[in-house]
């Protein structure tokens, strides 16, 4: 029985075997799975068609940023190249069989050649680009940061850029010396004219005064019936005749003052960096601060005054020096002072200028015409008596004050270089010795004969573009490298030592 069943089942299995193979195998014209996947190459911004006669049920692409796949019919798939790189595409047919493709998107040759031509023209022959997996690697060395930025902008037209550029180490910044000359001339003149009259005898005292220049004599009675008098102010001219008991006190004074303030500061800075100068001082200025329960507290702040100069030079591509200059001259003004809690707080009289000019090295410009003219006149007179011809002048007092100030500023920028090493620095002439047995040479740091040779300065021909953008003294600055072993007498600990 078993033999009979086995004999019947074997032919039936052989008859069914082709059908099993047919159902498991793909339909006619379909792609068969293999260990080696076919490759489809498509340029950037171009398209190609992948045919699958067995019918397409589902599609999947690994990286949609490199390429995308769109089924346009039941047997066709359009592959569009987006960025240079490689990805994979999987197709499923109606029977569930899978077919995998390697999608290779190549760069647009014409666009890549155009980018390389622009890089050669703007950044030089030492800059190159390499496109891999949709990423643009920018390599090489440029002359300055401007060329590096241009190269990065040009390479960005191809896609995402990894900036690996280096920049040649820039030369030292040019140093600008600004010579400034301040001249402040203050002229003042005052005229005072007046008279006080008085008379004295046994019967009484008679006086006449405008009250502008002091008072008349003060009378003090004595025990014996006589009187004595004292004069608080003789003014300029005092005359008294006892025989007629008539005295006169005259004020006739003319003064002339001339004050000249001259400063000649020399300031040194680099292009684009500000510099300032102040020759003067600070005075305390009380400020009311808010306190609890509506009670304020007074704090002291210090205000600066004197001759001040703030300027910022910039070297232009034309070779000139562009200056933003803010000169100021201020002084304490006690005429407008304020008294707070018994303390006198002076006012501040200031004259300032803010200007922007462009000069060549060695040229000068002058700021002048800052004039301040003040005339103060005070007249005191006794009505009626002052109108008497000739004698009326004895009953009048006049005070006239004139102030005239003028400020002039001369500014001269120059490009300078430091003294060479070993050159003797200029010295101040001292024809009269200050003290005996005083060293003629100022103390200084010992030379290499005592301390040993100085460590070599670490120099580099180029540096990464990111390091060039780090400000001087920033926390992100890289540490100095270790000294090579070939340098005798030096070690890595000698750099940055405070000993």
C-alpha positions in Angstrom: 0.0 0.0 0.0 2.8 2.4 0.9 4.6 1.6 -2.3 1.4 2.2 -4.3 0.8 5.6 -2.7 4.5 6.6 -3.2 4.2 5.7 -6.8 1.1 7.9 -7.3 2.5 10.9 -5.4 5.8 11.1 -7.1 4.3 11.7 -10.6 1.9 14.2 -9.2 4.8 16.1 -7.5 6.7 16.1 -10.7 3.7 17.5 -12.5 3.2 20.2 -10.0 6.9 21.2 -9.8 6.9 23.4 -12.9 3.9 25.3 -11.6 5.7 26.0 -8.3 8.7 27.2 -10.1 6.6 29.4 -12.3 4.8 31.0 -9.4 8.1 31.7 -7.5 9.9 33.1 -10.5 9.3 36.6 -11.8 7.1 37.1 -14.8 8.5 37.4 -18.2 10.5 40.6 -18.7 10.9 41.3 -15.0 14.4 42.0 -13.4 15.7 39.1 -11.4 17.3 39.6 -8.0 21.0 39.2 -8.0 23.9 39.9 -5.6 25.0 42.7 -7.9 22.5 45.5 -8.2 22.3 47.5 -11.5 23.5 51.1 -11.5 21.5 54.0 -12.9 23.5 57.1 -13.6 21.8 60.5 -13.9 23.3 64.0 -13.9 22.2 66.8 -11.5 19.1 68.5 -12.7 18.4 65.7 -15.2 16.1 62.8 -15.4 16.1 59.2 -16.6 13.4 56.4 -16.9 13.6 53.0 -15.3 11.3 50.3 -16.9 9.9 47.4 -15.0 7.6 45.4 -17.4 6.4 43.1 -14.5 4.5 46.1 -13.1 5.4 48.4 -10.2 3.5 48.0 -6.9 5.7 50.2 -4.6 8.9 52.2 -4.8 11.4 53.5 -2.2 14.5 55.7 -2.4 17.1 56.0 0.4 18.1 59.7 0.2 15.6 62.1 -1.2 18.0 65.0 -1.1 20.3 63.3 -3.7 17.5 62.1 -6.0 13.8 61.4 -6.1 11.8 58.7 -7.9 8.3 59.2 -9.3 6.1 56.4 -10.8 4.6 57.8 -14.0 2.9 54.6 -15.1 2.5 51.0 -13.9 5.8 50.0 -15.5 7.9 53.2 -15.5 9.7 55.2 -12.9 11.3 58.6 -13.5 14.5 59.3 -11.5 15.5 63.0 -11.1 19.0 63.9 -10.0 19.2 66.7 -7.4 22.7 66.7 -5.7 25.9 64.8 -6.6 26.1 61.6 -4.6 25.0 58.0 -4.4 21.8 56.4 -3.1 19.6 53.3 -3.7 16.2 52.7 -5.2 14.0 49.6 -4.5 11.1 48.5 -6.7 8.4 45.9 -5.8 6.5 44.3 -8.6 2.9 43.0 -8.5 4.1 39.5 -7.3 6.1 41.1 -4.4 9.5 40.5 -5.8 12.1 43.2 -5.1 14.5 44.8 -7.5 17.3 47.1 -6.2 19.2 49.8 -8.1 22.2 51.9 -7.3 21.5 55.5 -8.2 24.6 57.6 -9.0 24.0 61.3 -9.4 26.9 63.0 -11.1 27.7 66.7 -11.0 26.8 68.9 -13.8 30.0 69.1 -15.7 29.4 72.5 -17.3 28.4 74.1 -14.0 31.3 72.4 -12.1 33.8 73.7 -14.7 32.3 77.2 -14.5 32.7 77.2 -10.7 36.3 76.0 -10.9 37.0 78.7 -13.5 35.6 81.4 -11.1 37.6 80.0 -8.2 40.8 80.2 -10.3 40.1 83.8 -11.2 39.0 85.0 -7.7 40.9 82.8 -5.2 44.0 81.7 -7.2 45.4 78.4 -8.3 45.8 77.1 -4.8 42.1 76.6 -4.2 40.3 73.4 -5.2 36.9 71.8 -4.8 35.9 68.1 -4.4 32.3 67.0 -4.6 31.4 63.8 -2.7 28.1 62.5 -1.6 26.4 65.8 -2.3 28.9 67.7 -0.2 31.4 70.2 -1.6 34.8 70.2 0.1 36.7 73.4 -0.3 40.4 73.1 0.1 43.5 75.2 -0.4 45.1 78.5 0.7 44.0 82.0 -0.1 45.9 85.3 0.2 43.4 87.0 2.6 40.0 86.6 4.3 38.2 88.4 1.5 39.4 85.9 -1.1 38.4 83.1 1.2 34.9 84.5 1.6 34.5 84.8 -2.1 35.7 81.2 -2.7 33.1 80.0 -0.1 30.3 82.0 -1.8 31.3 80.6 -5.3 31.5 77.0 -4.0 28.1 77.4 -2.3 26.4 77.4 -5.7 27.1 73.6 -5.9 25.4 72.7 -2.6 26.5 72.3 1.0 30.1 73.4 1.5 32.6 72.2 4.1 35.1 75.1 4.4 38.6 73.7 4.8 40.4 76.8 3.5 43.5 78.3 5.0 44.6 81.9 4.9 48.1 83.2 4.6 49.2 84.8 7.9 48.5 88.5 7.5 51.2 91.1 8.0 51.3 93.3 11.0 48.7 96.1 11.1 49.9 99.6 10.1 50.5 101.8 13.1 49.1 105.4 12.9 50.6 108.2 15.0 48.3 111.2 15.5 49.9 114.4 16.4 47.4 116.9 18.1 48.1 120.5 19.1 45.6 122.2 21.4 45.7 126.0 21.8 43.2 127.6 24.1 43.6 131.4 24.6 41.4 133.0 27.3 41.4 136.8 27.5 39.5 138.7 30.1 39.3 142.4 31.0 37.4 144.3 33.7 36.8 147.9 34.5 35.4 149.3 37.7 34.6 153.0 38.4 32.7 154.4 41.3 32.8 156.8 44.3 31.5 156.9 47.9 31.2 160.3 49.8 30.9 160.8 53.5 31.0 163.7 56.0 31.7 163.6 59.7 31.4 166.1 62.5 30.2 166.5 66.1 26.6 166.7 65.1 26.4 163.6 62.9 27.5 161.7 59.8 26.5 162.2 56.2 27.1 159.5 53.5 26.5 158.9 49.8 27.1 155.5 48.1 25.7 153.3 45.3 26.5 150.2 47.4 28.3 148.5 44.6 31.9 148.9 46.0 31.9 148.5 49.7 30.3 150.8 52.3 31.2 154.2 53.9 33.0 154.5 57.2 31.3 153.1 60.2 30.8 155.5 63.2 31.4 154.3 66.8 30.5 156.7 69.8 33.0 156.9 72.6 32.3 157.3 76.4 33.7 160.9 76.4 31.2 162.0 73.8 33.6 161.8 70.8 33.1 159.6 67.8 35.5 157.2 66.0 35.1 155.8 62.6 36.4 152.8 60.7 36.6 152.2 57.0 35.7 148.7 55.7 37.0 149.4 52.1 39.3 152.1 51.0 38.7 151.0 47.4 41.5 152.6 45.3 41.6 156.2 46.3 40.7 157.6 49.8 40.7 161.2 50.7 39.5 163.0 53.9 39.7 166.7 54.9 39.1 167.2 58.6 38.7 171.0 58.2 35.6 170.6 56.2 34.7 167.2 57.5 34.4 165.7 53.9 35.9 162.5 52.7 35.7 160.5 49.4 36.4 156.9 48.5 37.1 156.2 44.8 37.1 152.9 42.9 39.0 153.0 39.6 40.4 149.7 38.6 41.2 148.1 35.2 42.5 144.6 35.0 43.7 142.4 32.1 44.1 138.6 32.2 45.5 136.3 29.6 45.5 132.5 29.9 46.8 130.1 27.3 46.5 126.3 27.6 48.6 124.3 25.2 48.8 120.5 24.9 50.6 118.5 22.4 49.6 114.8 22.8 50.9 112.1 20.4 48.6 109.1 20.2 49.5 105.8 18.6 47.1 103.1 17.4 46.4 100.7 14.6 43.8 101.0 11.8 40.2 100.7 13.0 41.2 100.8 16.7 40.2 103.8 18.9 42.6 105.8 21.0 42.0 108.5 23.6 43.9 111.1 25.6 42.9 113.2 28.7 45.0 115.9 30.4 43.0 117.1 33.3 41.4 115.5 36.2 38.1 114.5 37.9 35.9 116.3 40.4 33.3 114.7 42.7 29.7 115.0 41.6 26.9 114.0 44.0 24.0 112.0 42.6 20.7 111.3 44.3 19.8 107.6 44.2 16.4 106.2 45.1 16.1 104.5 48.5 13.6 102.8 50.6 10.6 104.5 52.2 10.9 107.4 49.8 14.3 108.4 51.2 17.1 108.9 48.7 20.7 108.3 49.1 23.5 110.5 47.8 26.4 108.7 46.0 29.5 110.3 44.6 30.4 110.1 41.0 33.5 111.6 39.4 33.3 113.7 36.3 36.3 114.2 34.0 37.5 117.6 32.8 40.4 118.9 30.9 41.8 118.4 27.4 40.3 115.2 25.9 40.8 113.6 22.5 39.1 110.5 21.2 39.8 109.4 17.6 39.5 106.3 15.4 41.7 106.1 12.3 41.0 103.8 9.3 43.3 103.2 6.4 41.3 103.3 3.2 42.0 101.3 0.0 43.1 104.7 -1.6 46.0 104.8 0.8 44.6 107.7 2.8 43.7 107.8 6.5 40.1 108.4 7.5 39.8 109.9 10.9 36.8 110.3 13.3 38.0 112.9 15.8 36.3 114.2 18.9 38.4 116.9 20.6 37.1 118.6 23.8 38.4 121.2 26.2 36.6 121.7 29.5 37.2 123.5 32.7 35.6 124.0 36.1 33.2 126.9 36.2 32.7 128.2 39.8 30.6 131.1 38.6 27.8 128.5 37.9 28.6 126.4 41.0 25.9 124.7 43.1 26.1 124.4 46.9 24.6 121.2 48.3 24.8 120.5 52.1 27.6 123.0 52.5 29.6 121.6 49.6 30.3 123.6 46.5 29.9 121.7 43.3 31.4 123.6 40.3 29.8 123.7 36.9 31.6 122.5 33.8 32.4 124.8 30.9 33.3 122.7 27.8 33.8 123.1 24.1 33.8 120.0 22.0 34.0 119.1 18.3 33.1 115.9 16.5 34.3 115.7 12.9 35.3 113.1 10.3 38.1 113.9 7.7 40.3 112.0 5.3 44.0 112.9 5.0 47.1 111.5 3.5 50.0 110.6 5.8 51.7 113.8 7.0 48.8 116.1 6.1 47.2 118.3 8.7 43.8 119.9 9.3 42.9 122.7 11.6 39.8 123.2 13.7 39.5 126.9 14.6 37.0 129.6 15.1 35.6 128.2 18.4 35.1 131.6 19.9 33.3 132.6 23.1 32.8 136.3 23.7 31.0 137.6 26.8 30.5 141.1 28.0 29.0 141.8 31.4 28.1 145.4 32.4 26.7 146.5 35.7 25.7 150.1 36.4 24.6 151.5 39.8 23.4 155.1 40.2 21.5 157.3 42.7 18.4 158.8 41.0 18.5 162.6 40.8 22.0 163.1 42.0 23.4 161.1 39.1 21.8 163.5 36.7 23.7 166.5 37.9 26.2 167.7 35.3 29.8 166.9 36.1 29.1 166.1 39.8 26.7 163.3 38.8 29.6 161.0 38.1 30.3 160.9 41.9 26.9 159.3 42.4 27.4 156.5 39.8 29.3 153.2 39.9 30.1 151.1 36.8 31.6 147.6 36.4 32.4 146.1 33.0 33.8 142.6 32.5 34.8 141.2 29.1 35.8 137.6 28.4 37.2 136.3 25.1 38.2 132.6 24.6 39.4 130.9 21.4 40.1 127.2 20.8 42.2 125.9 18.0 43.1 122.2 17.3 45.6 121.0 14.7 45.6 117.3 13.9 48.3 115.5 11.8 48.2 111.7 11.2 51.3 109.8 10.1 52.1 106.1 9.3 55.0 105.1 11.5 57.1 102.0 12.2 58.7 101.1 15.6 62.4 101.6 16.2 64.6 98.7 15.1 65.9 96.3 17.7 69.1 97.6 19.3 68.5 101.2 18.2 69.0 103.7 20.9 65.7 105.2 22.1 65.4 109.0 22.4 66.1 110.4 25.8 64.8 113.5 27.7 67.4 116.2 28.1 68.1 117.0 31.8 70.8 119.8 31.9 70.5 120.1 35.7 70.9 117.0 37.8 68.1 116.2 40.1 70.1 114.7 43.0 73.6 113.5 43.7 74.6 109.9 43.7 71.5 108.9 41.7 71.9 106.2 39.0 72.1 107.7 35.5 70.6 104.6 33.9 67.0 103.6 34.7 66.6 100.0 36.0 65.6 97.6 33.2 65.1 93.9 32.7 68.3 91.9 32.4 69.5 91.0 28.9 70.0 87.5 27.3 73.5 87.3 28.9 71.7 86.9 32.3 68.4 85.3 31.5 69.5 83.2 28.5 68.3 83.4 25.0 64.6 84.3 24.5 62.2 81.7 23.2 61.6 81.7 19.5 58.4 83.3 18.3 56.0 80.8 16.8 55.2 81.8 13.2 53.0 80.2 10.7 52.7 80.8 7.0 49.0 80.1 7.0 46.1 79.5 9.4 42.5 78.2 9.2 40.0 80.8 8.2 38.0 80.2 11.4 41.1 81.1 13.5 41.6 84.4 11.5 38.1 85.5 12.6 38.8 85.0 16.3 39.4 88.4 17.9 42.8 89.0 19.5 42.9 87.9 23.1 39.7 85.8 22.7 39.1 82.7 24.8 39.0 80.5 21.6 42.5 81.3 20.5 44.5 78.0 20.2 47.4 77.4 22.6 50.9 77.8 21.4 52.5 74.5 20.2 55.2 72.7 21.9 58.7 73.7 21.0 60.4 71.2 18.7 62.9 68.9 20.3 65.6 70.1 17.8 65.7 73.6 19.5 68.4 73.3 22.2 67.9 74.9 25.5 64.1 75.2 25.2 61.2 73.2 26.4 57.4 73.5 26.1 57.2 74.9 29.6 59.2 78.0 28.6 56.3 79.4 26.6 53.8 81.4 28.6 56.0 81.2 31.8 55.6 84.0 34.3 58.9 83.4 35.9 
